[in-house]
Amino acid sequence: MKHRITQSAAIACVAALLSACSSINLDALSFGGIKEQDTSRPPAGATAYQCENSRHFFVRYVDNGAAAWVMLPDREFRLNKAGSGSSYSNGSDRLELKDKEATLWDGATAAYAGCKAAGG
């Protein structure tokens, strides 16, 4: 037994599929790629750190402080709490906190040094 799809049924299917596409971010489909996020303001729930050489980054603590989500202008990553101190690491990157100051290490290099929390 063969099934035939009528033209009106096909049009209805296409219309239903296209209506589902209304939630797609069309910026991601453009030739310019996805628009950059505004990195001048801290994301909700994040602490802003202003560092030497006019550099900055943001940190949002997650899992009740067991981890830190670090947001740099060009990438984001998670660091897990390392030991009982105020240090977070993922094996290659490390965030060290002391009072309202922070240093973000990329391996053995202090990539972001002399960082102070906003308002501090």
C-alpha positions as CSV (number, residue, x, y, z in Angstrom):
1,M,0.0,0.0,0.0
2,K,1.5,3.3,-1.1
3,H,0.9,6.5,0.8
4,R,0.5,9.8,-1.1
5,I,1.1,13.1,0.4
6,T,-1.2,15.8,-0.9
7,Q,0.2,19.2,-1.7
8,S,-1.8,20.9,1.1
9,A,-0.4,18.3,3.6
10,A,3.1,19.0,2.4
11,I,2.6,22.8,2.8
12,A,1.2,22.3,6.3
13,C,4.3,20.2,7.2
14,V,6.7,22.8,5.9
15,A,4.8,25.6,7.6
16,A,5.0,23.7,10.9
17,L,8.7,23.1,10.5
18,L,9.4,26.7,9.7
19,S,7.5,28.0,12.7
20,A,9.7,25.9,14.9
21,C,12.7,27.8,13.5
22,S,11.5,31.0,15.0
23,S,13.7,30.4,18.1
24,I,17.0,30.0,16.1
25,N,19.6,32.7,16.5
26,L,20.0,33.9,13.0
27,D,23.1,35.8,13.9
28,A,24.9,32.5,14.2
29,L,23.9,31.7,10.6
30,S,25.1,35.0,9.1
31,F,28.5,35.3,7.4
32,G,29.8,37.5,10.2
33,G,29.3,34.8,12.8
34,I,28.0,35.3,16.3
35,K,28.1,38.8,17.7
36,E,30.6,39.5,20.5
37,Q,29.3,39.8,24.0
38,D,29.8,43.0,26.0
39,T,32.8,42.3,28.2
40,S,32.9,45.7,29.8
41,R,30.2,44.9,32.4
42,P,30.2,41.9,34.8
43,P,27.7,39.2,34.0
44,A,25.0,38.6,36.6
45,G,26.4,37.2,39.8
46,A,30.0,37.7,38.8
47,T,32.9,39.7,40.4
48,A,34.8,42.0,38.1
49,Y,38.6,42.1,38.5
50,Q,40.6,45.0,37.1
51,C,44.3,44.1,36.6
52,E,47.6,45.7,35.6
53,N,48.0,46.8,31.9
54,S,44.3,47.7,31.7
55,R,43.3,44.0,31.6
56,H,40.2,42.6,33.3
57,F,38.2,39.4,33.8
58,F,35.1,38.2,35.7
59,V,34.6,35.3,38.1
60,R,31.4,33.7,39.1
61,Y,31.5,31.2,41.9
62,V,29.5,28.1,41.4
63,D,28.6,25.0,43.3
64,N,28.5,26.9,46.6
65,G,32.1,28.1,46.1
66,A,33.5,24.7,45.1
67,A,34.3,26.0,41.7
68,A,34.9,29.3,39.9
69,W,33.8,30.1,36.4
70,V,36.4,32.5,34.9
71,M,35.3,34.8,32.0
72,L,38.1,36.4,30.0
73,P,37.5,38.6,27.0
74,D,38.3,35.7,24.6
75,R,37.4,32.5,26.5
76,E,35.6,31.1,29.6
77,F,36.6,28.1,31.7
78,R,35.9,26.4,35.0
79,L,38.4,26.0,37.9
80,N,37.8,23.7,40.9
81,K,38.7,24.6,44.4
82,A,42.3,23.4,45.1
83,G,42.7,22.5,48.8
84,S,41.4,24.5,51.7
85,G,42.8,27.9,50.7
86,S,41.5,30.4,48.2
87,S,42.9,28.8,45.1
88,Y,41.2,27.3,42.1
89,S,42.7,25.2,39.4
90,N,42.0,23.0,36.4
91,G,45.5,21.5,36.1
92,S,46.8,24.2,33.8
93,D,45.1,27.5,34.8
94,R,45.1,28.7,38.4
95,L,43.3,31.5,40.2
96,E,44.8,32.7,43.5
97,L,42.7,35.0,45.8
98,K,43.9,37.0,48.7
99,D,41.5,39.5,50.3
100,K,40.1,41.4,47.3
101,E,43.2,40.8,45.1
102,A,43.6,38.0,42.5
103,T,46.2,36.5,40.2
104,L,45.3,34.3,37.3
105,W,48.0,32.0,36.2
106,D,48.3,30.3,32.8
107,G,50.8,27.5,33.6
108,A,53.8,29.2,35.2
109,T,52.9,32.6,33.8
110,A,50.9,35.2,35.7
111,A,48.6,36.1,32.8
112,Y,46.6,38.5,34.9
113,A,48.4,40.1,37.8
114,G,47.7,42.9,40.3
115,C,44.0,42.3,39.9
116,K,41.6,44.0,42.3
117,A,37.9,43.2,42.8
118,A,35.6,46.0,41.7
119,G,34.9,48.3,44.5
120,G,38.0,47.1,46.4
